[in-house]
Amino acid sequence: MSEPIVATPIAAHGAAQLPSVTVDSYNARIKDEEGFVGDQASKGAFRDILEEWRKRAKKNGRDPFGGMSLETLPRKKLDEILKSGDTEAASLVQTAIEDFAKELAGVIRRFLKLKAWADVERIVVGGGMSRSRIGELTVRRAEMLLREHEAAVPLTLVRNKPDEAGLVGGVHLAPSWIFEGYEAILAIDIGGTNMRAGVVCFNRERAKNLAKAAVWKLEVWRHADEEKLKRDDAVAVLAAMLAKLVKVSAKNRIKVAPFIGIGCPGKIDANGSIEQGAQNLPGNWESDRFHLPSALRKEVGKIGKHETHIVMHNDAVVQGLSEVPFMTDVKRWGVLTIGTGLGNACFTNRKK
């Protein structure tokens, strides 16, 4: 007689105990005399370093970037410059990578001194930069610098596309019973520039441990371009994105569970409110009277015939969870996400 399936309960928002891991720390905010240490290894910090080298070059009478704004220059364009562009511009990008790698290595050393990060055996680097050649070179160089400082922690790049890792990780917020009767969940990834919603298929016929979980359908909204955007308007747009995804899933006969996993910046309270770290979102998301899961549940209603369950956690935590199937060979590991800020979390694998 086979063993009965134990139905894992729905986790609390921002929970430390998740089905596969214990979240030892997230959203750690280390400060020094210059401010938050994580800001030294953010996407904006790299642009600032590159701009400073550009200013030095312009003093010699020529702008290697031909007047282009580095603020809005796409990562792909920078990769092209690095690969086959003007040699002077490419050399400046290389120099900026070296300086940024030093900053990243220094930040990592600070994190490794935290009690919660002690004995971390591997660090995954995610965020938008991780998918670029610049990001790859930065991470490899930072790893070399860590060895020189006797802090030899291996660094790896997140396997999923940065736009999708924060959605794929949502499946690891779901209880075990979800995987027995359904093929996919809905997931939301809220960032300081974009909000994404997607249908994440489990693909358990290809890998029982969810290593092949993938985004089947994706909706992206760049909220940073909207003027005078209100919080309630953002919730309405998210709800409309979810409704569209439910409809297209039903049309394609994909059995979507009545469950939504959300990754959101900041410190997430067990009741679904955001304590701190949501300053880049439209409106006041840190009000103790605002609960995104409750607001979305009211807008979405049922999925199929069942009430919708929602679990929200920090966005770096959720992006890190996308790596759970690939971290079984270590006990403790961390994630850093290079974006508007530097997201961070560290985990201990739970025994199955």
C-alpha positions in Angstrom: 0.0 0.0 0.0 1.5 3.4 -1.0 2.1 6.1 1.5 -0.6 8.8 1.7 0.2 12.3 0.4 0.6 14.7 3.2 -0.9 18.1 2.4 1.5 20.8 3.4 -0.3 23.8 4.7 -0.2 27.2 3.0 2.9 29.1 4.2 2.5 32.5 5.8 3.6 35.6 4.0 7.3 36.2 4.4 7.7 32.9 6.2 11.0 31.5 7.4 9.9 27.9 6.9 9.2 27.1 3.3 8.6 23.6 1.8 12.2 23.1 0.6 14.3 25.6 2.6 14.5 27.7 5.7 15.0 31.4 5.0 17.8 32.4 7.4 17.9 36.0 6.3 16.6 38.4 3.7 16.6 42.1 2.9 19.6 42.6 5.2 20.5 46.3 5.3 24.2 46.9 6.1 25.2 50.5 6.5 28.5 52.3 6.6 29.5 56.0 6.6 28.5 56.2 2.9 25.0 54.7 3.3 23.7 51.2 2.5 26.5 48.9 1.5 24.3 47.1 -1.1 23.9 50.3 -3.1 27.6 50.0 -4.0 26.9 46.9 -6.1 23.6 48.0 -7.7 22.8 48.4 -11.4 23.0 52.2 -10.9 26.4 51.9 -9.2 27.9 50.3 -12.4 26.5 53.1 -14.5 28.0 55.6 -12.2 31.4 54.0 -12.4 31.2 53.9 -16.2 30.1 57.5 -16.3 33.0 58.6 -14.1 35.5 56.9 -16.5 33.7 58.5 -19.4 34.1 62.0 -17.9 37.8 61.4 -17.6 38.0 60.4 -21.3 36.0 63.5 -22.4 38.7 65.7 -20.7 41.0 64.5 -23.5 38.6 65.9 -26.1 36.5 62.9 -27.2 33.4 61.1 -25.9 33.9 57.4 -26.5 30.1 56.9 -26.3 29.3 59.6 -28.9 27.0 61.5 -26.7 24.7 58.5 -25.8 23.0 58.6 -22.5 24.4 55.8 -20.3 21.4 56.1 -18.1 19.1 54.7 -20.8 21.7 52.7 -22.8 20.5 49.0 -22.9 22.6 46.3 -21.5 22.7 44.6 -25.0 24.3 47.8 -26.4 26.9 47.8 -23.8 27.6 44.1 -24.5 28.0 45.0 -28.2 30.5 47.8 -27.4 32.4 45.4 -25.2 32.5 42.7 -27.9 33.1 44.7 -31.1 32.6 48.4 -30.6 35.0 51.3 -30.5 38.2 50.1 -28.7 38.3 53.2 -26.4 34.7 52.7 -25.4 35.3 48.9 -24.9 38.3 49.6 -22.8 36.2 51.9 -20.5 33.6 49.2 -20.1 36.3 46.7 -19.2 37.7 49.2 -16.6 34.3 49.8 -15.2 33.7 46.0 -14.9 37.0 45.7 -12.9 36.0 48.5 -10.5 32.4 47.2 -10.1 33.7 43.6 -9.5 35.8 45.1 -6.6 32.7 46.7 -5.2 30.7 43.5 -5.5 33.5 41.4 -3.9 33.7 43.9 -1.0 29.9 43.8 -0.5 29.9 40.0 -0.5 32.7 40.0 2.2 30.5 42.2 4.3 27.6 39.9 4.0 29.7 36.8 4.8 30.5 38.5 8.2 26.9 38.5 9.2 25.9 35.8 11.6 23.0 34.6 9.3 25.4 34.3 6.4 28.0 32.2 8.3 29.0 29.0 6.5 27.3 29.9 3.2 28.8 27.5 0.7 27.6 29.1 -2.6 26.1 32.4 -3.7 23.8 32.7 -6.7 23.9 36.1 -8.5 20.7 37.2 -10.2 18.9 40.3 -11.4 19.0 42.0 -14.7 22.8 42.2 -15.1 23.2 38.5 -14.6 22.1 37.7 -18.2 24.6 40.1 -19.8 28.2 39.6 -20.8 29.1 42.4 -18.4 27.4 40.6 -15.6 29.1 37.4 -16.3 32.5 39.0 -16.4 31.8 41.0 -13.2 30.8 37.8 -11.3 33.8 35.8 -12.5 36.2 38.6 -11.6 34.5 39.1 -8.2 34.9 35.4 -7.5 38.6 35.7 -8.2 39.0 38.7 -5.9 37.2 36.8 -3.1 39.8 34.0 -3.4 42.6 36.6 -3.1 41.0 37.8 0.2 40.6 34.2 1.5 36.8 34.3 1.1 36.6 31.6 -1.5 32.8 31.2 -1.9 31.8 30.0 -5.4 29.6 32.4 -7.3 27.1 31.1 -9.9 24.7 32.9 -12.2 20.9 32.3 -11.9 19.9 29.7 -14.5 16.6 31.2 -15.6 16.3 34.4 -17.5 16.2 37.3 -14.9 12.7 38.3 -16.1 11.5 34.8 -15.3 13.5 33.6 -12.3 11.3 35.6 -9.9 8.2 33.9 -11.3 9.7 30.4 -11.5 10.6 30.7 -7.8 7.0 31.1 -7.0 6.4 27.3 -7.4 8.5 26.8 -4.3 6.1 28.8 -2.2 3.3 26.4 -3.0 2.2 23.4 -0.8 2.7 19.9 -2.0 -1.0 19.2 -2.8 -0.8 21.8 -5.6 1.4 19.5 -7.7 -0.9 16.5 -7.5 -4.0 18.1 -9.2 -2.7 20.9 -11.3 -0.2 21.7 -14.0 0.7 25.3 -13.3 0.4 28.3 -10.9 0.2 32.0 -11.5 3.1 34.1 -10.2 3.9 37.8 -9.9 7.3 39.5 -9.7 7.1 43.2 -8.6 10.1 45.3 -9.3 11.0 49.0 -9.0 10.7 49.4 -12.8 8.6 46.5 -14.1 5.8 44.3 -12.8 5.6 40.8 -14.3 2.9 38.2 -14.1 3.1 34.7 -15.6 1.9 31.2 -15.9 4.5 28.8 -14.5 4.2 25.2 -15.6 5.6 22.6 -13.3 6.7 20.1 -16.0 7.0 17.4 -13.4 6.9 14.7 -16.1 10.3 16.0 -17.1 11.7 16.5 -13.5 9.9 15.7 -10.3 12.0 18.1 -8.3 10.7 21.1 -10.4 14.1 21.6 -12.1 12.2 22.0 -15.4 9.6 24.4 -14.1 9.3 27.2 -16.6 7.2 30.3 -17.6 4.7 29.4 -20.2 3.1 32.8 -20.7 4.4 36.2 -19.6 2.9 39.6 -19.1 5.2 42.6 -18.5 4.1 46.1 -17.4 6.7 48.9 -17.1 5.1 51.0 -14.4 8.0 53.3 -14.0 7.0 55.0 -17.2 3.5 55.9 -15.8 3.1 59.4 -14.5 1.2 60.0 -11.2 0.4 56.3 -10.9 -1.7 55.4 -7.8 -1.3 52.2 -5.8 -4.8 51.1 -6.5 -4.3 51.6 -10.2 -1.3 49.3 -10.0 -3.3 46.6 -8.2 -6.0 46.9 -10.9 -3.4 46.4 -13.7 -1.9 43.4 -11.9 -5.4 41.9 -11.5 -6.2 42.5 -15.2 -2.9 40.7 -16.2 -3.8 37.8 -14.0 -7.3 37.6 -15.5 -5.8 37.5 -19.0 -3.5 34.7 -18.0 -6.3 32.6 -16.5 -8.3 33.0 -19.6 -5.5 32.0 -22.0 -4.6 29.1 -19.8 -8.2 27.8 -19.9 -8.3 28.2 -23.7 -5.1 26.1 -23.9 -6.5 23.5 -21.4 -3.7 24.2 -18.9 -4.9 23.3 -15.3 -3.9 26.4 -13.3 -4.0 25.9 -9.5 -6.0 28.4 -7.3 -2.7 29.7 -6.0 -0.6 32.8 -6.7 3.0 33.3 -5.6 4.2 36.9 -5.3 7.7 38.3 -5.1 7.8 41.9 -3.8 10.6 44.2 -2.6 11.0 44.8 1.1 10.4 43.1 4.4 7.2 41.1 4.2 5.0 40.8 7.4 3.1 37.6 8.1 -0.2 39.4 7.6 0.8 40.5 4.0 1.8 44.1 4.7 5.2 45.4 3.7 7.3 46.8 6.6 10.1 48.5 4.6 11.9 48.6 1.3 9.0 49.3 -1.1 10.0 53.0 -1.7 10.4 52.5 -5.5 6.8 51.3 -5.9 3.9 53.7 -6.9 2.1 55.1 -3.9 2.4 54.0 -0.3 2.9 50.2 -0.3 4.2 50.3 3.3 1.0 51.4 4.9 -0.2 48.9 7.6 -3.7 49.3 6.1 -2.6 48.0 2.7 -2.3 44.2 2.1 -1.5 43.3 -1.5 -2.5 39.7 -1.2 -5.9 40.7 0.2 -6.4 43.4 -2.5 -5.6 41.0 -5.3 -7.7 38.2 -3.8 -10.6 40.6 -3.8 -10.0 41.5 -7.5 -9.2 38.0 -8.8 -11.9 36.0 -6.9 -11.9 32.3 -7.7 -9.6 30.5 -10.1 -11.8 27.7 -11.5 -14.1 26.5 -8.8 -11.9 27.3 -5.8 -11.0 30.3 -3.7 -7.6 31.7 -4.6 -4.7 31.2 -2.1 -1.9 33.8 -2.2 1.6 33.7 -0.6 3.9 36.7 -0.8 7.6 36.9 0.0 10.5 39.1 -0.7 11.5 39.3 -4.4 15.1 38.2 -3.8 13.9 35.3 -1.8 11.6 34.2 -4.6 14.2 34.6 -7.3 16.6 32.6 -5.1 14.0 29.8 -4.8 14.2 29.2 -8.5 17.6 27.7 -7.8 16.3 25.2 -5.1 16.6 22.1 -7.4 20.2 22.9 -8.2 21.4 23.5 -4.6 20.9 20.0 -3.1 24.7 19.4 -3.0 25.2 22.2 -0.4 23.6 22.9 3.0 23.6 26.7 3.1 23.6 29.1 0.2 22.7 32.6 -0.6 21.4 34.8 -3.4 22.2 38.4 -4.5 20.1 40.2 -7.1 21.7 43.2 -8.9 18.9 45.6 -9.8 17.6 49.0 -8.6 19.2 47.9 -5.3 21.0 44.8 -4.2 18.5 42.2 -3.1 19.8 39.5 -0.8 18.7 36.3 1.0 20.3 33.2 2.4 18.9 29.7 2.9 19.4 26.4 4.6 18.1 23.3 2.7 15.5 21.3 4.7 15.7 17.6 4.9 13.1 15.9 2.7 
